[in-house]
Amino acid sequence: MTKIPIITVIGYSNSGKTRCVTGLITALTRRGYRVASAKHCHEGFQLDVEGKDSWKHKQAGAVTVLVSNRNQVGVIATTPQTLSLDELCERYARDADLLLAEGYSWEPHPKILVTSRARLEEERVGLEESVIALVGEKRFDIALPQFTFGQLEKLAELVEKEYLP
């Protein structure tokens, strides 16, 4: 099985990571690619609402709960540890052309760094080799492609050229 490319979008909280990811998903989907996404949550999260049937199934002890309708499937699964992006792709994103992950800065995949104003140096510590582009409203004196939020189509072009067949 061919591994799909994985790109992580990293940056400080409220820097615009979700805006960048959703803009890239839209741009790449318009180009005909199937894009999967992953979001790392530091705190707990709830995929389903307490009291709904799927929540009751999980509370009753189901290891995996699948929720589906005529064109969507949701998965709630118990894992013994945090799954890597490669493991998530293998299990849940096999039909995608690319996985865009929000967060996961520790993963060894190419990174798009969303910069907040004047915080570049602190943000890029230890990431020089893996950062492929910067996104933000401020320009920095660094030899990396840089895009504003209004240029996400151009960022999609870079992703397409470098990472998609």
QUIMO-V11876 format. One record per run of one state. SS is the DSSP state (H for helix, E for strand, L for the rest). FROM is the first residue (numbers start at 1). LEN is the number of residues. If there is no record, write none. Layout:
{{SS:FROM:LEN} {SS:FROM:LEN}}
This chain:
{{L:1:4} {E:5:6} {L:11:6} {H:17:14} {L:31:4} {E:35:5} {L:40:13} {H:53:7} {L:60:4} {E:64:5} {L:69:4} {E:73:5} {L:78:7} {H:85:8} {L:93:5} {E:98:5} {L:103:7} {E:110:5} {L:115:5} {H:120:4} {L:124:7} {E:131:5} {L:136:9} {E:145:3} {L:148:1} {H:149:15} {L:164:2}}
